[in-house]
Amino acid sequence: MKSDIRVCGEWRSEHDRPVYTLDSDCPDCGAAAVNTAPAPFDPDDPYGKYRRALNGRDRE
Ligand SMILES: [Zn+2]
C-alpha cells in the first residue's frame, strides 16, 4: 500500500520538526510537501535504469 502522507519539503529551515500533511503543500508555510517514502534511488540517478534492469522488472 502506498502512503499518501507527505512532509513539508522545507521543514528543516521552516520548522523545528517535520510537518506532515495529506496535501501537496505545507499547511504551515505553504512550501511544497514531499512524499515521506524513503527514496532508494534518485530519479536523476544515471545508473538507476541499469539497477532496475538488473532487478529484472520495470514497474514504469
Ligand atoms: Zn512547512
N, CA, C, O and the ligand as a Tripos MOL2 file, in Angstrom:
@<TRIPOS>MOLECULE
protein
  241   239    61     0     0
PROTEIN
NO_CHARGES

@<TRIPOS>ATOM
      1 N           0.8390   -1.1890    0.0000 N.3       1 MET1
      2 CA          0.0000    0.0000    0.0000 C.3       1 MET1
      3 C           0.8760    1.2430    0.0000 C.2       1 MET1
      4 O           1.8430    1.3400    0.7560 O.2       1 MET1
      5 N           0.5290    2.1690   -0.8420 N.am      2 LYS2
      6 CA          1.3330    3.3720   -0.9740 C.3       2 LYS2
      7 C           0.8300    4.4490   -0.0240 C.2       2 LYS2
      8 O          -0.3680    4.7280    0.0260 O.2       2 LYS2
      9 N           1.7160    5.0370    0.7060 N.am      3 SER3
     10 CA          1.3500    6.0850    1.6460 C.3       3 SER3
     11 C           1.1350    7.4160    0.9420 C.2       3 SER3
     12 O           1.8980    7.7800    0.0460 O.2       3 SER3
     13 N           0.1100    8.1350    1.3390 N.am      4 ASP4
     14 CA         -0.1470    9.4570    0.7740 C.3       4 ASP4
     15 C           0.3430   10.5600    1.6990 C.2       4 ASP4
     16 O           0.1940   11.7470    1.4050 O.2       4 ASP4
     17 N           0.9230   10.1560    2.8110 N.am      5 ILE5
     18 CA          1.3910   11.1550    3.7700 C.3       5 ILE5
     19 C           2.6390   11.8540    3.2330 C.2       5 ILE5
     20 O           3.5950   11.2190    2.7870 O.2       5 ILE5
     21 N           2.5940   13.1400    3.2910 N.am      6 ARG6
     22 CA          3.7190   13.9380    2.8200 C.3       6 ARG6
     23 C           4.2780   14.7590    3.9610 C.2       6 ARG6
     24 O           3.6420   14.9290    5.0020 O.2       6 ARG6
     25 N           5.4700   15.2610    3.7460 N.am      7 VAL7
     26 CA          6.1110   16.0930    4.7570 C.3       7 VAL7
     27 C           6.5880   17.3860    4.0900 C.2       7 VAL7
     28 O           7.0060   17.3890    2.9320 O.2       7 VAL7
     29 N           6.5150   18.4750    4.8450 N.am      8 CYS8
     30 CA          6.9590   19.7670    4.3230 C.3       8 CYS8
     31 C           8.3880   19.6600    3.8000 C.2       8 CYS8
     32 O           9.2960   19.2420    4.5180 O.2       8 CYS8
     33 N           8.5710   20.0410    2.5490 N.am      9 GLY9
     34 CA          9.8960   19.9140    1.9540 C.3       9 GLY9
     35 C          10.9080   20.9030    2.5180 C.2       9 GLY9
     36 O          12.1150   20.7560    2.3250 O.2       9 GLY9
     37 N          10.3920   21.9210    3.2260 N.am     10 GLU10
     38 CA         11.2860   22.9520    3.7750 C.3      10 GLU10
     39 C          11.2980   22.9320    5.2880 C.2      10 GLU10
     40 O          11.7160   23.8980    5.9260 O.2      10 GLU10
     41 N          10.8360   21.8220    5.8680 N.am     11 TRP11
     42 CA         10.6750   21.8140    7.3320 C.3      11 TRP11
     43 C          11.9900   22.0510    8.0610 C.2      11 TRP11
     44 O          12.0060   22.6090    9.1580 O.2      11 TRP11
     45 N          13.0900   21.6270    7.4510 N.am     12 ARG12
     46 CA         14.3770   21.7940    8.1460 C.3      12 ARG12
     47 C          14.7050   23.2680    8.3680 C.2      12 ARG12
     48 O          15.3660   23.6210    9.3440 O.2      12 ARG12
     49 N          14.2430   24.1180    7.4660 N.am     13 SER13
     50 CA         14.5350   25.5380    7.6200 C.3      13 SER13
     51 C          13.3440   26.3160    8.1600 C.2      13 SER13
     52 O          13.5110   27.3980    8.7240 O.2      13 SER13
     53 N          12.1220   25.7620    7.9880 N.am     14 GLU14
     54 CA         10.9190   26.4970    8.3620 C.3      14 GLU14
     55 C          10.3530   26.0710    9.7100 C.2      14 GLU14
     56 O           9.6660   26.8470   10.3730 O.2      14 GLU14
     57 N          10.6380   24.8460   10.1100 N.am     15 HIS15
     58 CA         10.0280   24.3390   11.3450 C.3      15 HIS15
     59 C          11.0630   23.6440   12.2250 C.2      15 HIS15
     60 O          12.1740   23.3330   11.7960 O.2      15 HIS15
     61 N          10.6590   23.4140   13.4590 N.am     16 ASP16
     62 CA         11.5500   22.7330   14.3850 C.3      16 ASP16
     63 C          11.5370   21.2250   14.1670 C.2      16 ASP16
     64 O          12.4590   20.5040   14.5500 O.2      16 ASP16
     65 N          10.4460   20.7760   13.5290 N.am     17 ARG17
     66 CA         10.3110   19.3320   13.3160 C.3      17 ARG17
     67 C           9.5230   19.1090   12.0370 C.2      17 ARG17
     68 O           8.8800   20.0330   11.5380 O.2      17 ARG17
     69 N           9.5630   17.9010   11.5020 N.am     18 PRO18
     70 CA          8.8320   17.6340   10.2540 C.3      18 PRO18
     71 C           7.3400   17.9280   10.4030 C.2      18 PRO18
     72 O           6.7240   17.5440   11.3970 O.2      18 PRO18
     73 N           6.7670   18.6050    9.4210 N.am     19 VAL19
     74 CA          5.3430   18.9010    9.4080 C.3      19 VAL19
     75 C           4.6950   18.0030    8.3580 C.2      19 VAL19
     76 O           4.9540   18.1280    7.1610 O.2      19 VAL19
     77 N           3.8440   17.0920    8.8420 N.am     20 TYR20
     78 CA          3.2090   16.1380    7.9370 C.3      20 TYR20
     79 C           1.8600   16.6450    7.4670 C.2      20 TYR20
     80 O           1.1650   17.3620    8.1870 O.2      20 TYR20
     81 N           1.5010   16.2670    6.2630 N.am     21 THR21
     82 CA          0.2440   16.6970    5.6890 C.3      21 THR21
     83 C          -0.2040   15.6930    4.6400 C.2      21 THR21
     84 O           0.5940   14.9170    4.1140 O.2      21 THR21
     85 N          -1.4970   15.7250    4.3500 N.am     22 LEU22
     86 CA         -2.0130   14.9010    3.2570 C.3      22 LEU22
     87 C          -2.1390   15.7240    1.9820 C.2      22 LEU22
     88 O          -2.4440   15.1980    0.9110 O.2      22 LEU22
     89 N          -1.8990   17.0250    2.1170 N.am     23 ASP23
     90 CA         -1.9960   17.9000    0.9580 C.3      23 ASP23
     91 C          -0.6530   17.9800    0.2350 C.2      23 ASP23
     92 O           0.3550   17.4430    0.6940 O.2      23 ASP23
     93 N          -0.6680   18.6620   -0.9000 N.am     24 SER24
     94 CA          0.5650   18.7890   -1.6760 C.3      24 SER24
     95 C           1.4040   19.9700   -1.2080 C.2      24 SER24
     96 O           2.5470   20.1520   -1.6250 O.2      24 SER24
     97 N           0.7920   20.7780   -0.3140 N.am     25 ASP25
     98 CA          1.5340   21.9150    0.2250 C.3      25 ASP25
     99 C           1.5300   21.8710    1.7400 C.2      25 ASP25
    100 O           0.6100   21.3290    2.3540 O.2      25 ASP25
    101 N           2.5600   22.4430    2.3360 N.am     26 CYS26
    102 CA          2.6280   22.5060    3.7890 C.3      26 CYS26
    103 C           1.5490   23.4440    4.3040 C.2      26 CYS26
    104 O           1.4440   24.5710    3.8210 O.2      26 CYS26
    105 N           0.7370   23.0120    5.2750 N.am     27 PRO27
    106 CA         -0.3320   23.8640    5.8130 C.3      27 PRO27
    107 C           0.2230   25.0250    6.6320 C.2      27 PRO27
    108 O          -0.4760   26.0100    6.8670 O.2      27 PRO27
    109 N           1.4580   24.9120    7.0600 N.am     28 ASP28
    110 CA          2.0420   25.9670    7.8840 C.3      28 ASP28
    111 C           2.7520   27.0380    7.0650 C.2      28 ASP28
    112 O           2.5100   28.2280    7.2620 O.2      28 ASP28
    113 N           3.6050   26.6360    6.1700 N.am     29 CYS29
    114 CA          4.4310   27.6200    5.4530 C.3      29 CYS29
    115 C           4.1450   27.6490    3.9590 C.2      29 CYS29
    116 O           4.6390   28.5290    3.2540 O.2      29 CYS29
    117 N           3.3440   26.6900    3.4590 N.am     30 GLY30
    118 CA          2.9750   26.7230    2.0470 C.3      30 GLY30
    119 C           4.0130   26.1430    1.1100 C.2      30 GLY30
    120 O           3.8280   26.1470   -0.1070 O.2      30 GLY30
    121 N           5.0940   25.6490    1.6650 N.am     31 ALA31
    122 CA          6.1180   25.0400    0.8120 C.3      31 ALA31
    123 C           5.5920   23.7250    0.2410 C.2      31 ALA31
    124 O           4.6690   23.1280    0.7950 O.2      31 ALA31
    125 N           6.1640   23.2900   -0.8330 N.am     32 ALA32
    126 CA          5.7490   22.0300   -1.4360 C.3      32 ALA32
    127 C           6.0330   20.8790   -0.4820 C.2      32 ALA32
    128 O           7.1180   20.7700    0.0890 O.2      32 ALA32
    129 N           5.0200   20.0200   -0.3270 N.am     33 ALA33
    130 CA          5.2020   18.8510    0.5150 C.3      33 ALA33
    131 C           5.7050   17.6990   -0.3300 C.2      33 ALA33
    132 O           5.3000   17.5290   -1.4800 O.2      33 ALA33
    133 N           6.5830   16.9180    0.2470 N.am     34 VAL34
    134 CA          7.1730   15.8180   -0.4960 C.3      34 VAL34
    135 C           6.7710   14.4870    0.1390 C.2      34 VAL34
    136 O           6.4520   14.4200    1.3260 O.2      34 VAL34
    137 N           6.7940   13.4580   -0.6550 N.am     35 ASN35
    138 CA          6.4200   12.1380   -0.1650 C.3      35 ASN35
    139 C           7.3950   11.6870    0.9190 C.2      35 ASN35
    140 O           8.5990   11.9290    0.8290 O.2      35 ASN35
    141 N           6.8590   11.0320    1.9360 N.am     36 THR36
    142 CA          7.7090   10.6120    3.0450 C.3      36 THR36
    143 C           8.3860    9.2830    2.7760 C.2      36 THR36
    144 O           9.2930    8.8840    3.5070 O.2      36 THR36
    145 N           7.9520    8.6010    1.7380 N.am     37 ALA37
    146 CA          8.5530    7.3070    1.4420 C.3      37 ALA37
    147 C          10.0360    7.4940    1.1480 C.2      37 ALA37
    148 O          10.4100    8.3670    0.3640 O.2      37 ALA37
    149 N          10.8720    6.6870    1.7660 N.am     38 PRO38
    150 CA         12.3090    6.8090    1.5070 C.3      38 PRO38
    151 C          12.6170    6.5250    0.0500 C.2      38 PRO38
    152 O          12.1300    5.5480   -0.5190 O.2      38 PRO38
    153 N          13.4100    7.3660   -0.5380 N.am     39 ALA39
    154 CA         13.7450    7.1810   -1.9490 C.3      39 ALA39
    155 C          15.0030    6.3300   -2.0850 C.2      39 ALA39
    156 O          16.0970    6.7870   -1.7540 O.2      39 ALA39
    157 N          14.8610    5.1140   -2.5630 N.am     40 PRO40
    158 CA         16.0200    4.2340   -2.7000 C.3      40 PRO40
    159 C          16.9150    4.6480   -3.8440 C.2      40 PRO40
    160 O          18.0830    4.2620   -3.9000 O.2      40 PRO40
    161 N          16.3780    5.4230   -4.7470 N.am     41 PHE41
    162 CA         17.2210    5.9000   -5.8450 C.3      41 PHE41
    163 C          16.8130    7.2990   -6.2610 C.2      41 PHE41
    164 O          15.6570    7.6960   -6.1090 O.2      41 PHE41
    165 N          17.7450    8.0190   -6.7710 N.am     42 ASP42
    166 CA         17.4830    9.3630   -7.2630 C.3      42 ASP42
    167 C          16.8830    9.2520   -8.6640 C.2      42 ASP42
    168 O          17.4230    8.5360   -9.5080 O.2      42 ASP42
    169 N          15.7620    9.9580   -8.9290 N.am     43 PRO43
    170 CA         15.1660    9.9020  -10.2710 C.3      43 PRO43
    171 C          16.1590   10.3140  -11.3490 C.2      43 PRO43
    172 O          16.0500    9.9040  -12.5050 O.2      43 PRO43
    173 N          17.1190   11.1230  -10.9550 N.am     44 ASP44
    174 CA         18.1200   11.5670  -11.9120 C.3      44 ASP44
    175 C          19.3600   10.6840  -11.9040 C.2      44 ASP44
    176 O          20.3310   10.9360  -12.6170 O.2      44 ASP44
    177 N          19.3040    9.6440  -11.0820 N.am     45 ASP45
    178 CA         20.4330    8.7310  -10.9970 C.3      45 ASP45
    179 C          20.7060    8.1020  -12.3630 C.2      45 ASP45
    180 O          19.8790    7.3530  -12.8830 O.2      45 ASP45
    181 N          21.8620    8.4060  -12.9370 N.am     46 PRO46
    182 CA         22.1560    7.8990  -14.2920 C.3      46 PRO46
    183 C          22.2730    6.3840  -14.3330 C.2      46 PRO46
    184 O          22.1610    5.7710  -15.3950 O.2      46 PRO46
    185 N          22.5010    5.7760  -13.1540 N.am     47 TYR47
    186 CA         22.6340    4.3210  -13.1230 C.3      47 TYR47
    187 C          21.3500    3.6260  -12.7300 C.2      47 TYR47
    188 O          21.2890    2.3970  -12.6920 O.2      47 TYR47
    189 N          20.3100    4.4160  -12.4340 N.am     48 GLY48
    190 CA         19.0630    3.8230  -11.9750 C.3      48 GLY48
    191 C          18.4750    2.8320  -12.9540 C.2      48 GLY48
    192 O          17.9740    1.7780  -12.5610 O.2      48 GLY48
    193 N          18.5360    3.1730  -14.2380 N.am     49 LYS49
    194 CA         17.9280    2.2840  -15.2220 C.3      49 LYS49
    195 C          18.6690    0.9520  -15.2920 C.2      49 LYS49
    196 O          18.0690   -0.0880  -15.5650 O.2      49 LYS49
    197 N          19.9760    0.9940  -15.0430 N.am     50 TYR50
    198 CA         20.7220   -0.2540  -15.0720 C.3      50 TYR50
    199 C          20.3750   -1.1100  -13.8580 C.2      50 TYR50
    200 O          20.2450   -2.3310  -13.9360 O.2      50 TYR50
    201 N          20.2300   -0.4010  -12.7180 N.am     51 ARG51
    202 CA         19.9090   -1.1360  -11.4940 C.3      51 ARG51
    203 C          18.5120   -1.7570  -11.6090 C.2      51 ARG51
    204 O          18.2960   -2.8950  -11.1910 O.2      51 ARG51
    205 N          17.5680   -1.0000  -12.1800 N.am     52 ARG52
    206 CA         16.2270   -1.5510  -12.3460 C.3      52 ARG52
    207 C          16.2380   -2.7110  -13.3230 C.2      52 ARG52
    208 O          15.5070   -3.6880  -13.1580 O.2      52 ARG52
    209 N          17.0840   -2.5890  -14.3500 N.am     53 ALA53
    210 CA         17.1730   -3.6740  -15.3240 C.3      53 ALA53
    211 C          17.7050   -4.9300  -14.6500 C.2      53 ALA53
    212 O          17.2720   -6.0390  -14.9630 O.2      53 ALA53
    213 N          18.6400   -4.7550  -13.7300 N.am     54 LEU54
    214 CA         19.2090   -5.8960  -13.0260 C.3      54 LEU54
    215 C          18.1720   -6.5490  -12.1240 C.2      54 LEU54
    216 O          18.2380   -7.7470  -11.8500 O.2      54 LEU54
    217 N          17.2160   -5.7510  -11.6680 N.am     55 ASN55
    218 CA         16.1670   -6.3100  -10.8170 C.3      55 ASN55
    219 C          15.2370   -7.2050  -11.6160 C.2      55 ASN55
    220 O          14.4850   -7.9930  -11.0430 O.2      55 ASN55
    221 N          15.2820   -7.0900  -12.9030 N.am     56 GLY56
    222 CA         14.5020   -7.9770  -13.7510 C.3      56 GLY56
    223 C          13.0860   -7.5230  -13.9820 C.2      56 GLY56
    224 O          12.2900   -8.2260  -14.6050 O.2      56 GLY56
    225 N          12.7690   -6.3430  -13.4800 N.am     57 ARG57
    226 CA         11.4120   -5.8600  -13.7000 C.3      57 ARG57
    227 C          11.3990   -4.3320  -13.7350 C.2      57 ARG57
    228 O          12.1840   -3.6740  -13.0510 O.2      57 ARG57
    229 N          10.5180   -3.7980  -14.5240 N.am     58 ASP58
    230 CA         10.3990   -2.3580  -14.6500 C.3      58 ASP58
    231 C           8.9460   -2.0040  -14.4060 C.2      58 ASP58
    232 O           8.0620   -2.3570  -15.1860 O.2      58 ASP58
    233 N           8.7130   -1.2940  -13.2960 N.am     59 ARG59
    234 CA          7.3240   -1.0130  -12.9160 C.3      59 ARG59
    235 C           6.7710    0.2290  -13.6050 C.2      59 ARG59
    236 O           5.6360    0.6270  -13.3430 O.2      59 ARG59
    237 N           7.5470    0.8340  -14.4660 N.am     60 GLU60
    238 CA          7.0500    2.0490  -15.1050 C.3      60 GLU60
    239 C           6.4760    1.7540  -16.4750 C.2      60 GLU60
    240 O           6.0100    2.6650  -17.1590 O.2      60 GLU60
    241 ZN          6.3050   23.9270    6.1240 Zn       61 ZN61
@<TRIPOS>BOND
     1     1     2 1
     2     2     3 1
     3     3     4 2
     4     3     5 am
     5     5     6 1
     6     6     7 1
     7     7     8 2
     8     7     9 am
     9     9    10 1
    10    10    11 1
    11    11    12 2
    12    11    13 am
    13    13    14 1
    14    14    15 1
    15    15    16 2
    16    15    17 am
    17    17    18 1
    18    18    19 1
    19    19    20 2
    20    19    21 am
    21    21    22 1
    22    22    23 1
    23    23    24 2
    24    23    25 am
    25    25    26 1
    26    26    27 1
    27    27    28 2
    28    27    29 am
    29    29    30 1
    30    30    31 1
    31    31    32 2
    32    31    33 am
    33    33    34 1
    34    34    35 1
    35    35    36 2
    36    35    37 am
    37    37    38 1
    38    38    39 1
    39    39    40 2
    40    39    41 am
    41    41    42 1
    42    42    43 1
    43    43    44 2
    44    43    45 am
    45    45    46 1
    46    46    47 1
    47    47    48 2
    48    47    49 am
    49    49    50 1
    50    50    51 1
    51    51    52 2
    52    51    53 am
    53    53    54 1
    54    54    55 1
    55    55    56 2
    56    55    57 am
    57    57    58 1
    58    58    59 1
    59    59    60 2
    60    59    61 am
    61    61    62 1
    62    62    63 1
    63    63    64 2
    64    63    65 am
    65    65    66 1
    66    66    67 1
    67    67    68 2
    68    67    69 am
    69    69    70 1
    70    70    71 1
    71    71    72 2
    72    71    73 am
    73    73    74 1
    74    74    75 1
    75    75    76 2
    76    75    77 am
    77    77    78 1
    78    78    79 1
    79    79    80 2
    80    79    81 am
    81    81    82 1
    82    82    83 1
    83    83    84 2
    84    83    85 am
    85    85    86 1
    86    86    87 1
    87    87    88 2
    88    87    89 am
    89    89    90 1
    90    90    91 1
    91    91    92 2
    92    91    93 am
    93    93    94 1
    94    94    95 1
    95    95    96 2
    96    95    97 am
    97    97    98 1
    98    98    99 1
    99    99   100 2
   100    99   101 am
   101   101   102 1
   102   102   103 1
   103   103   104 2
   104   103   105 am
   105   105   106 1
   106   106   107 1
   107   107   108 2
   108   107   109 am
   109   109   110 1
   110   110   111 1
   111   111   112 2
   112   111   113 am
   113   113   114 1
   114   114   115 1
   115   115   116 2
   116   115   117 am
   117   117   118 1
   118   118   119 1
   119   119   120 2
   120   119   121 am
   121   121   122 1
   122   122   123 1
   123   123   124 2
   124   123   125 am
   125   125   126 1
   126   126   127 1
   127   127   128 2
   128   127   129 am
   129   129   130 1
   130   130   131 1
   131   131   132 2
   132   131   133 am
   133   133   134 1
   134   134   135 1
   135   135   136 2
   136   135   137 am
   137   137   138 1
   138   138   139 1
   139   139   140 2
   140   139   141 am
   141   141   142 1
   142   142   143 1
   143   143   144 2
   144   143   145 am
   145   145   146 1
   146   146   147 1
   147   147   148 2
   148   147   149 am
   149   149   150 1
   150   150   151 1
   151   151   152 2
   152   151   153 am
   153   153   154 1
   154   154   155 1
   155   155   156 2
   156   155   157 am
   157   157   158 1
   158   158   159 1
   159   159   160 2
   160   159   161 am
   161   161   162 1
   162   162   163 1
   163   163   164 2
   164   163   165 am
   165   165   166 1
   166   166   167 1
   167   167   168 2
   168   167   169 am
   169   169   170 1
   170   170   171 1
   171   171   172 2
   172   171   173 am
   173   173   174 1
   174   174   175 1
   175   175   176 2
   176   175   177 am
   177   177   178 1
   178   178   179 1
   179   179   180 2
   180   179   181 am
   181   181   182 1
   182   182   183 1
   183   183   184 2
   184   183   185 am
   185   185   186 1
   186   186   187 1
   187   187   188 2
   188   187   189 am
   189   189   190 1
   190   190   191 1
   191   191   192 2
   192   191   193 am
   193   193   194 1
   194   194   195 1
   195   195   196 2
   196   195   197 am
   197   197   198 1
   198   198   199 1
   199   199   200 2
   200   199   201 am
   201   201   202 1
   202   202   203 1
   203   203   204 2
   204   203   205 am
   205   205   206 1
   206   206   207 1
   207   207   208 2
   208   207   209 am
   209   209   210 1
   210   210   211 1
   211   211   212 2
   212   211   213 am
   213   213   214 1
   214   214   215 1
   215   215   216 2
   216   215   217 am
   217   217   218 1
   218   218   219 1
   219   219   220 2
   220   219   221 am
   221   221   222 1
   222   222   223 1
   223   223   224 2
   224   223   225 am
   225   225   226 1
   226   226   227 1
   227   227   228 2
   228   227   229 am
   229   229   230 1
   230   230   231 1
   231   231   232 2
   232   231   233 am
   233   233   234 1
   234   234   235 1
   235   235   236 2
   236   235   237 am
   237   237   238 1
   238   238   239 1
   239   239   240 2
@<TRIPOS>SUBSTRUCTURE
     1 MET1         2 RESIDUE 1 A MET
     2 LYS2         6 RESIDUE 1 A LYS
     3 SER3        10 RESIDUE 1 A SER
     4 ASP4        14 RESIDUE 1 A ASP
     5 ILE5        18 RESIDUE 1 A ILE
     6 ARG6        22 RESIDUE 1 A ARG
     7 VAL7        26 RESIDUE 1 A VAL
     8 CYS8        30 RESIDUE 1 A CYS
     9 GLY9        34 RESIDUE 1 A GLY
    10 GLU10       38 RESIDUE 1 A GLU
    11 TRP11       42 RESIDUE 1 A TRP
    12 ARG12       46 RESIDUE 1 A ARG
    13 SER13       50 RESIDUE 1 A SER
    14 GLU14       54 RESIDUE 1 A GLU
    15 HIS15       58 RESIDUE 1 A HIS
    16 ASP16       62 RESIDUE 1 A ASP
    17 ARG17       66 RESIDUE 1 A ARG
    18 PRO18       70 RESIDUE 1 A PRO
    19 VAL19       74 RESIDUE 1 A VAL
    20 TYR20       78 RESIDUE 1 A TYR
    21 THR21       82 RESIDUE 1 A THR
    22 LEU22       86 RESIDUE 1 A LEU
    23 ASP23       90 RESIDUE 1 A ASP
    24 SER24       94 RESIDUE 1 A SER
    25 ASP25       98 RESIDUE 1 A ASP
    26 CYS26      102 RESIDUE 1 A CYS
    27 PRO27      106 RESIDUE 1 A PRO
    28 ASP28      110 RESIDUE 1 A ASP
    29 CYS29      114 RESIDUE 1 A CYS
    30 GLY30      118 RESIDUE 1 A GLY
    31 ALA31      122 RESIDUE 1 A ALA
    32 ALA32      126 RESIDUE 1 A ALA
    33 ALA33      130 RESIDUE 1 A ALA
    34 VAL34      134 RESIDUE 1 A VAL
    35 ASN35      138 RESIDUE 1 A ASN
    36 THR36      142 RESIDUE 1 A THR
    37 ALA37      146 RESIDUE 1 A ALA
    38 PRO38      150 RESIDUE 1 A PRO
    39 ALA39      154 RESIDUE 1 A ALA
    40 PRO40      158 RESIDUE 1 A PRO
    41 PHE41      162 RESIDUE 1 A PHE
    42 ASP42      166 RESIDUE 1 A ASP
    43 PRO43      170 RESIDUE 1 A PRO
    44 ASP44      174 RESIDUE 1 A ASP
    45 ASP45      178 RESIDUE 1 A ASP
    46 PRO46      182 RESIDUE 1 A PRO
    47 TYR47      186 RESIDUE 1 A TYR
    48 GLY48      190 RESIDUE 1 A GLY
    49 LYS49      194 RESIDUE 1 A LYS
    50 TYR50      198 RESIDUE 1 A TYR
    51 ARG51      202 RESIDUE 1 A ARG
    52 ARG52      206 RESIDUE 1 A ARG
    53 ALA53      210 RESIDUE 1 A ALA
    54 LEU54      214 RESIDUE 1 A LEU
    55 ASN55      218 RESIDUE 1 A ASN
    56 GLY56      222 RESIDUE 1 A GLY
    57 ARG57      226 RESIDUE 1 A ARG
    58 ASP58      230 RESIDUE 1 A ASP
    59 ARG59      234 RESIDUE 1 A ARG
    60 GLU60      238 RESIDUE 1 A GLU
    61 ZN61       241 GROUP 0 **** ****
